[in-house]
Amino acid sequence: MAQRPGIFPTFFLSGFECSTFLWGKDRVRRNLVAETGHDRHAAEDYQLLARLGIAVAREGIPWPMVDKAGAYDFTRLDPFIEAMNAARIIPIWDLCHYGYPDDLDPFAEDFTERFARYCKAAAAYVIPKVRGPHFFTPINEITFYSFCAGEWAWAAPFRCSRDDRMRLRVALCKAAIAGVKAIREVDPEARMVHVDPLVRVVAPRDRPDQIEAARHETEVDTFLAWDILYGKEHPELGGAPEILDIVGANNYSFGQMEYREHGPHAALPPGDDRIAPLCDMLGTVWQRYRRPMIIGETSGMGDGRADWLHDVMCESLAAVDRGMDLQGICLFPGVDMPDWHTGEWLHNGIYDLVEDNGDLKRVPDQAYVDELRRWQKALNRITELDEDPFSDPVELQDVIDAAHRLNMQPDKDWC
């Protein structure tokens, strides 16, 4: 019996890029599951995670492809569910990963109603087929989605103003809250993981007039979606601590940025003295909500992946040592993904994708895998799934003991 049982069966999680947005100037429906070959390699991909000792994976249900004017066909999920069950892995289902049906307008009232019906139908389909517990992310990265689709016009609904970004974020939060309630009509014990980027924005050194705008984005904008889900803001939408449930804070090197008045901000380079320790940023989330947390996505790039994992683990254990309830770290993606704009492989997965006779071969970044193994042993975690990963929850006391023993300190040069 675990002394301090965790929420998930393993401390390390993973997942697969599953965006289904209408994208770019041509407004083409993208399907990243197909672009990465995950649809063709689902069985292999899940076995790869099982051999890495990872029993939880973020997986998408493609709303625009299963919902046709309110009529549902979820049978396309069956091969993924079969692969998960065979590998003894449970999903965190993303129900809206930047994509919604063509006949919907996220600013219209029926968006929320339609999303809630879809969430309930999706939960009713997958819950009986997958061994519990059951996890869902109703709408992925509400804050980032609002920027890229509401202000930068990268994706549908292709708006390009700050006011539209604000309106879109509130609309998505309203739908997400309704989605949570609909899912819990099917399973009152279902857990929700609300994922958004962990962001820090600073003013350019020569623009003191932008200090306040950068501070507002760091201290207010970054948290508004989570605040709404928690019920701190717009309480009329029905947010509450149990709606926010589990906070998934995504952490990438480009999450610390220098403010730009128009368009995306500029990522701070490694060594910039304005970079804050990840531990301190996690501490802000913890103090604000006091909810269980995971790092919802994190990865380095190219040859830096192993070093990135090392730094993230040091910062995460420093956070645990400070008493934060960090339940897991999601190494995302499990297999590589293309840059949305250029189509070039990012080399940010545990496995790279290599063209091979018209297919995409999975090739491990061995240094990344070796670093994962090192931390699994340091935290007394399993390195390969056994026959029943659900028989015992994660013993979080092992993680806490390791954090005390290793005595990691926050490091502003971590990236």
Backbone torsions as a table, in degrees:
resi	resn	phi	psi	omega
1	MET	NA	128.2	-177.5
2	ALA	-68.3	139.0	177.4
3	GLN	-69.9	-43.1	176.2
4	ARG	-132.0	83.7	-174.4
5	PRO	-65.3	136.9	176.3
6	GLY	-84.8	170.1	179.7
7	ILE	-76.3	-33.9	-173.7
8	PHE	-107.9	157.7	179.9
9	PRO	-73.7	-18.9	173.7
10	THR	-137.2	153.8	-179.5
11	PHE	-76.5	-34.3	177.9
12	PHE	-93.3	132.1	-179.7
13	LEU	-120.2	170.4	173.8
14	SER	-149.2	-159.9	-179.9
15	GLY	170.9	178.3	-174.2
16	PHE	-132.4	135.1	178.5
17	GLU	-59.8	128.1	-171.9
18	CYS	-140.3	30.6	-179.0
19	SER	-63.6	143.3	178.8
20	THR	-134.9	38.1	-176.3
21	PHE	-75.6	157.5	159.3
22	LEU	-78.3	127.2	-163.1
23	TRP	-127.6	139.8	165.3
24	GLY	69.0	-175.6	-174.8
25	LYS	-62.9	-27.5	179.1
26	ASP	-85.8	-8.8	177.5
27	ARG	52.6	51.5	-178.9
28	VAL	-94.0	137.6	176.3
29	ARG	-72.5	116.9	177.2
30	ARG	-92.6	152.4	175.7
31	ASN	-139.5	93.7	-174.4
32	LEU	-69.8	-23.3	174.9
33	VAL	-62.4	-40.7	177.1
34	ALA	-73.2	-39.7	-177.3
35	GLU	-64.5	-30.1	178.0
36	THR	-93.0	-3.1	-179.2
37	GLY	75.1	10.5	-179.3
38	HIS	-64.7	-29.4	178.1
39	ASP	-65.8	-33.8	-179.3
40	ARG	-88.2	-20.2	-174.0
41	HIS	-118.3	22.7	-175.2
42	ALA	-55.8	-45.9	-178.5
43	ALA	-61.3	-44.9	178.4
44	GLU	-64.2	-44.9	-176.5
45	ASP	-60.6	-40.6	179.9
46	TYR	-73.1	-33.2	175.4
47	GLN	-67.2	-34.6	176.3
48	LEU	-61.0	-43.6	179.0
49	LEU	-65.4	-40.8	179.8
50	ALA	-60.1	-40.3	179.8
51	ARG	-70.6	-15.6	175.7
52	LEU	-92.8	1.4	-179.5
53	GLY	75.9	29.0	-179.7
54	ILE	-111.8	120.7	-174.3
55	ALA	-111.0	6.7	-179.4
56	VAL	-136.0	134.9	179.9
57	ALA	-141.1	136.2	171.8
58	ARG	-74.3	128.5	-176.6
59	GLU	-139.4	144.6	-174.7
60	GLY	-99.4	145.8	164.0
61	ILE	-105.7	116.2	-172.0
62	PRO	-79.3	91.7	-175.6
63	TRP	-48.8	-49.1	-176.8
64	PRO	-66.6	-14.3	-176.7
65	MET	-102.3	-16.7	179.6
66	VAL	-106.4	-12.0	-176.5
67	ASP	-115.4	108.2	177.9
68	LYS	-113.9	97.4	179.8
69	ALA	56.2	36.2	177.3
70	GLY	89.9	-0.8	174.7
71	ALA	-101.4	132.2	-169.3
72	TYR	-110.1	142.7	170.4
73	ASP	-135.5	100.5	-177.3
74	PHE	-96.6	7.3	-174.1
75	THR	-64.8	-21.6	178.4
76	ARG	-65.0	-16.3	178.3
77	LEU	-79.3	-18.2	-171.6
78	ASP	-57.6	-42.7	178.3
79	PRO	-62.9	-33.9	178.4
80	PHE	-70.3	-42.1	178.6
81	ILE	-63.7	-42.8	177.7
82	GLU	-60.3	-41.3	-179.8
83	ALA	-67.3	-41.7	177.7
84	MET	-61.1	-48.7	-177.4
85	ASN	-62.1	-39.2	179.7
86	ALA	-66.0	-34.4	-178.5
87	ALA	-89.8	-4.7	-179.6
88	ARG	63.8	46.7	-179.2
89	ILE	-122.4	139.9	177.6
90	ILE	-106.7	148.7	-177.4
91	PRO	-95.4	154.9	156.1
92	ILE	-104.6	106.2	-172.6
93	TRP	-78.4	119.1	169.9
94	ASP	-83.8	118.8	-175.8
95	LEU	-93.1	-21.2	174.3
96	CYS	-145.6	99.8	-179.2
97	HIS	-107.1	73.2	179.2
98	TYR	70.9	7.2	-177.6
99	GLY	-130.8	140.3	176.3
100	TYR	-140.0	162.9	-175.4
101	PRO	-60.9	149.7	-175.6
102	ASP	-59.8	-30.0	-174.4
103	ASP	-88.3	10.5	-178.6
104	LEU	-110.8	152.2	174.7
105	ASP	-122.6	117.2	-175.9
106	PRO	-63.9	-14.6	178.1
107	PHE	-88.9	-7.1	-178.5
108	ALA	-90.4	153.4	-176.4
109	GLU	-62.8	-34.1	-176.1
110	ASP	-72.4	-9.6	176.3
111	PHE	-60.9	-48.6	-179.8
112	THR	-62.6	-45.1	-178.5
113	GLU	-63.4	-44.4	-178.8
114	ARG	-66.4	-39.9	179.9
115	PHE	-64.5	-42.1	179.3
116	ALA	-62.2	-42.6	178.6
117	ARG	-62.9	-42.6	178.9
118	TYR	-62.8	-44.8	179.5
119	CYS	-58.8	-43.9	-179.8
120	LYS	-64.6	-43.0	179.8
121	ALA	-65.8	-41.5	179.3
122	ALA	-64.2	-44.6	179.0
123	ALA	-61.8	-42.2	-179.8
124	ALA	-63.4	-29.0	-179.6
125	TYR	-79.3	-46.9	-170.9
126	VAL	-85.7	-32.1	-173.4
127	ILE	-59.4	-45.1	179.7
128	PRO	-68.4	-17.1	-174.5
129	LYS	-94.4	-14.6	-174.7
130	VAL	-122.8	132.8	179.1
131	ARG	-63.3	136.1	-175.8
132	GLY	-77.0	175.3	3.5
133	PRO	-71.8	169.8	-172.3
134	HIS	-116.5	132.5	-175.7
135	PHE	-126.4	142.8	-179.7
136	PHE	-140.6	145.4	165.4
137	THR	-115.2	102.5	-175.2
138	PRO	-58.6	-54.1	179.2
139	ILE	-132.0	120.0	-176.4
140	ASN	-73.1	133.4	170.9
141	GLU	45.7	63.7	-177.9
142	ILE	-57.1	-42.6	-178.3
143	THR	-65.2	-49.5	-179.5
144	PHE	-66.3	-41.0	177.9
145	TYR	-56.1	-41.6	-179.1
146	SER	-64.7	-37.7	176.2
147	PHE	-65.9	-54.2	-169.5
148	CYS	-71.7	-25.6	-178.5
149	ALA	-107.2	-19.3	-176.9
150	GLY	-103.6	-24.9	-177.2
151	GLU	-123.1	-33.5	-177.2
152	TRP	-97.5	-10.8	177.4
153	ALA	58.1	34.5	174.6
154	TRP	-76.3	-36.2	-171.9
155	ALA	-136.2	166.0	178.2
156	ALA	-59.3	137.8	13.8
157	PRO	-89.9	17.4	171.4
158	PHE	57.8	44.5	175.5
159	ARG	-94.1	160.6	-173.2
160	CYS	-145.1	48.5	175.0
161	SER	-144.1	156.0	178.5
162	ARG	-62.4	-39.1	179.5
163	ASP	-62.5	-40.4	178.2
164	ASP	-66.9	-36.7	175.8
165	ARG	-59.9	-45.4	-179.8
166	MET	-63.2	-44.0	-179.9
167	ARG	-64.6	-40.4	-178.6
168	LEU	-65.8	-40.3	-180.0
169	ARG	-61.8	-45.1	179.6
170	VAL	-63.7	-41.1	179.6
171	ALA	-62.1	-41.6	180.0
172	LEU	-68.8	-37.5	176.7
173	CYS	-64.1	-42.8	178.7
174	LYS	-58.6	-44.6	179.3
175	ALA	-66.2	-40.9	-179.4
176	ALA	-62.4	-42.0	178.5
177	ILE	-62.3	-44.2	177.0
178	ALA	-62.8	-36.9	178.9
179	GLY	-64.8	-42.5	177.0
180	VAL	-57.5	-47.3	-177.8
181	LYS	-64.9	-36.7	179.2
182	ALA	-67.1	-42.1	178.6
183	ILE	-61.5	-40.7	-177.4
184	ARG	-75.2	-10.3	167.5
185	GLU	-69.0	-28.5	178.4
186	VAL	-85.1	-45.1	180.0
187	ASP	-139.3	100.5	-178.7
188	PRO	-60.0	-19.7	-178.3
189	GLU	-94.0	0.6	-178.4
190	ALA	-60.1	140.7	-179.7
191	ARG	-103.5	146.4	-177.8
192	MET	-113.9	134.8	175.8
193	VAL	-118.3	109.5	-177.4
194	HIS	-99.6	112.2	-168.8
195	VAL	-103.2	134.2	174.4
196	ASP	-156.0	157.9	-179.5
197	PRO	-68.8	144.2	169.7
198	LEU	-89.3	117.3	-166.1
199	VAL	-126.8	143.5	169.9
200	ARG	-136.6	126.9	-178.4
201	VAL	-121.7	133.1	178.2
202	VAL	-123.0	155.4	179.0
203	ALA	-76.9	150.2	169.8
204	PRO	-56.2	147.6	-175.6
205	ARG	-59.7	-30.2	-177.3
206	ASP	-98.9	15.2	-178.9
207	ARG	-130.0	69.1	177.5
208	PRO	-60.5	-20.8	177.9
209	ASP	-68.2	-13.5	-179.4
210	GLN	-102.2	4.6	-179.2
211	ILE	-60.3	-44.1	-177.1
212	GLU	-67.3	-40.3	178.7
213	ALA	-62.9	-41.9	178.4
214	ALA	-65.9	-42.2	178.7
215	ARG	-62.3	-41.9	-179.2
216	HIS	-62.5	-42.2	-179.7
217	GLU	-66.3	-37.4	-179.8
218	THR	-70.4	-45.8	-169.2
219	GLU	-97.5	-17.8	-177.7
220	VAL	-119.6	-59.1	-176.1
221	ASP	-58.3	-42.4	-177.7
222	THR	-58.0	-30.7	-170.9
223	PHE	-106.2	-5.1	-170.6
224	LEU	-61.4	-43.1	-180.0
225	ALA	-62.1	-47.4	177.1
226	TRP	-61.5	-38.3	178.5
227	ASP	-61.1	-40.6	179.2
228	ILE	-67.2	-44.1	179.1
229	LEU	-63.0	-34.1	179.4
230	TYR	-75.6	-23.6	-177.0
231	GLY	98.7	4.3	178.0
232	LYS	-70.5	-36.4	-179.9
233	GLU	-122.0	152.0	-178.1
234	HIS	44.9	55.8	-177.6
235	PRO	-61.2	-20.2	178.9
236	GLU	-64.2	-15.7	178.9
237	LEU	-82.1	-11.0	173.9
238	GLY	96.6	13.2	177.5
239	GLY	-64.9	157.2	-179.7
240	ALA	-165.0	159.6	178.9
241	PRO	-53.5	-37.8	-179.8
242	GLU	-73.8	-18.5	172.6
243	ILE	-74.3	-48.2	177.8
244	LEU	-61.6	-43.6	170.5
245	ASP	60.7	-92.1	-178.7
246	ILE	-112.7	126.9	-179.0
247	VAL	-91.3	122.3	176.6
248	GLY	-104.4	102.5	-176.9
249	ALA	-96.3	111.9	-178.8
250	ASN	-81.0	140.0	-174.4
251	ASN	-134.6	112.1	175.1
252	TYR	-129.7	162.2	-179.5
253	SER	-61.3	-32.3	-178.2
254	PHE	-82.9	6.9	177.0
255	GLY	-78.3	-12.4	174.2
256	GLN	-108.4	119.8	-163.5
257	MET	-137.1	160.8	170.4
258	GLU	-100.3	134.4	-172.1
259	TYR	-62.3	137.1	170.8
260	ARG	-128.7	130.0	-174.1
261	GLU	-65.5	-34.7	-178.8
262	HIS	-124.8	124.3	177.0
263	GLY	86.3	179.9	-178.2
264	PRO	-59.4	148.1	178.3
265	HIS	-74.3	169.6	-178.5
266	ALA	-98.4	126.2	179.9
267	ALA	-61.7	138.2	175.4
268	LEU	-71.1	136.2	179.6
269	PRO	-74.8	154.7	175.3
270	PRO	-54.0	139.6	179.4
271	GLY	90.2	-7.8	178.3
272	ASP	-63.1	132.2	-174.8
273	ASP	-73.7	-1.6	178.1
274	ARG	-93.9	-2.3	178.3
275	ILE	-70.3	137.0	177.9
276	ALA	-101.8	150.5	175.8
277	PRO	-63.1	139.6	175.8
278	LEU	-56.8	-39.4	179.6
279	CYS	-55.5	-43.2	-179.9
280	ASP	-66.4	-37.1	179.1
281	MET	-67.6	-41.0	175.0
282	LEU	-62.7	-36.0	178.8
283	GLY	-61.7	-35.6	177.2
284	THR	-63.7	-42.6	177.4
285	VAL	-62.2	-45.7	-177.2
286	TRP	-62.5	-46.0	-178.9
287	GLN	-65.9	-29.9	-176.4
288	ARG	-76.1	-36.7	-170.9
289	TYR	-121.0	-29.2	-175.6
290	ARG	52.2	41.1	175.7
291	ARG	-110.7	156.2	172.9
292	PRO	-55.6	143.9	-176.9
293	MET	-126.4	151.9	161.6
294	ILE	-131.1	158.5	162.8
295	ILE	-81.5	108.7	-168.3
296	GLY	-72.4	-27.4	173.7
297	GLU	-155.6	140.9	168.9
298	THR	-161.0	143.6	172.4
299	SER	-169.3	152.1	169.5
300	GLY	-90.8	-171.8	-177.9
301	MET	-125.3	141.1	173.0
302	GLY	55.1	-131.8	-177.7
303	ASP	-72.7	-6.0	-178.6
304	GLY	-90.4	3.6	-174.0
305	ARG	-64.4	-42.8	-179.3
306	ALA	-66.0	-44.0	179.3
307	ASP	-64.1	-37.5	178.1
308	TRP	-61.8	-46.8	179.2
309	LEU	-61.0	-40.4	178.3
310	HIS	-58.6	-47.4	-178.0
311	ASP	-66.2	-41.5	178.7
312	VAL	-62.8	-40.3	179.4
313	MET	-66.4	-41.5	178.1
314	CYS	-60.8	-44.9	179.5
315	GLU	-67.3	-39.1	-178.9
316	SER	-66.2	-41.4	178.8
317	LEU	-69.6	-32.2	172.6
318	ALA	-62.1	-38.3	177.7
319	ALA	-66.0	-43.6	177.3
320	VAL	-61.6	-40.6	180.0
321	ASP	-63.2	-25.7	176.9
322	ARG	-84.9	-0.3	175.9
323	GLY	98.1	9.6	179.3
324	MET	-76.3	145.0	-177.9
325	ASP	-88.8	75.2	179.4
326	LEU	-92.5	113.9	-171.9
327	GLN	-93.7	-15.0	-178.1
328	GLY	177.3	168.4	179.3
329	ILE	-131.7	123.4	-176.4
330	CYS	-97.9	111.3	177.2
331	LEU	-83.5	100.8	-168.5
332	PHE	-124.0	131.3	0.6
333	PRO	-90.6	165.2	176.0
334	GLY	-68.2	-41.0	173.4
335	VAL	-120.5	156.8	-172.3
336	ASP	-58.1	164.9	178.9
337	MET	-141.6	156.3	178.7
338	PRO	-84.9	151.1	167.1
339	ASP	-60.1	128.9	-176.5
340	TRP	-59.1	-33.8	-173.9
341	HIS	-85.3	-44.6	-172.9
342	THR	-99.4	-21.4	-175.9
343	GLY	81.7	-4.0	179.7
344	GLU	-75.1	144.7	178.8
345	TRP	-65.9	136.0	-176.7
346	LEU	-83.2	-20.6	-175.8
347	HIS	54.9	52.9	177.9
348	ASN	-120.0	3.1	-179.1
349	GLY	-88.6	167.3	170.4
350	ILE	-64.5	-34.8	176.5
351	TYR	-116.9	133.3	170.8
352	ASP	-79.9	159.5	174.9
353	LEU	-110.7	124.2	-175.4
354	VAL	-121.5	127.6	178.2
355	GLU	-59.3	130.9	-176.4
356	ASP	-150.0	96.1	178.6
357	ASN	53.6	46.8	177.1
358	GLY	83.0	1.3	178.8
359	ASP	-118.8	178.7	180.0
360	LEU	-119.7	104.4	-179.2
361	LYS	-78.5	138.5	178.2
362	ARG	-88.4	119.6	-177.7
363	VAL	-126.4	120.7	-175.4
364	PRO	-69.5	145.6	163.8
365	ASP	-82.9	98.2	-168.4
366	GLN	-63.1	-35.2	179.2
367	ALA	-64.8	-37.8	177.5
368	TYR	-64.5	-47.1	179.0
369	VAL	-61.1	-43.2	-179.5
370	ASP	-62.6	-39.0	179.1
371	GLU	-67.1	-38.9	175.0
372	LEU	-59.6	-46.7	-179.9
373	ARG	-59.2	-40.2	-178.6
374	ARG	-61.8	-41.6	-178.9
375	TRP	-75.8	-33.1	174.9
376	GLN	-59.5	-41.8	179.2
377	LYS	-69.6	-38.7	-179.5
378	ALA	-64.6	-32.0	-178.2
379	LEU	-97.4	6.0	-178.0
380	ASN	59.4	41.0	177.9
381	ARG	-98.6	156.7	176.8
382	ILE	-69.2	152.0	178.4
383	THR	-108.3	-6.8	175.3
384	GLU	-155.2	140.9	-176.8
385	LEU	-68.7	139.0	174.8
386	ASP	-88.5	-170.2	-175.6
387	GLU	-67.6	-23.4	-178.4
388	ASP	-140.3	82.4	-179.3
389	PRO	-63.9	-15.2	-175.4
390	PHE	-94.9	-1.2	-176.4
391	SER	-67.8	-29.5	177.4
392	ASP	-136.6	133.7	175.1
393	PRO	-73.1	168.8	173.8
394	VAL	-56.7	134.7	173.0
395	GLU	-87.5	94.7	-177.6
396	LEU	-64.4	-21.7	178.5
397	GLN	-62.5	-32.5	175.9
398	ASP	-61.3	-41.4	179.8
399	VAL	-67.8	-43.0	179.2
400	ILE	-63.7	-43.3	178.9
401	ASP	-62.3	-40.6	178.4
402	ALA	-64.8	-39.1	178.5
403	ALA	-62.5	-42.2	177.7
404	HIS	-65.6	-43.3	-175.5
405	ARG	-66.4	-42.6	-175.6
406	LEU	-81.1	-21.7	173.5
407	ASN	51.6	50.1	178.6
408	MET	-68.2	142.9	178.4
409	GLN	-116.8	141.8	177.7
410	PRO	-56.4	140.9	-175.3
411	ASP	-133.8	114.9	-177.0
412	LYS	-68.8	-14.0	178.4
413	ASP	-97.2	21.4	-171.9
414	TRP	-61.7	-28.0	-175.9
415	CYS	-92.6	NA	NA
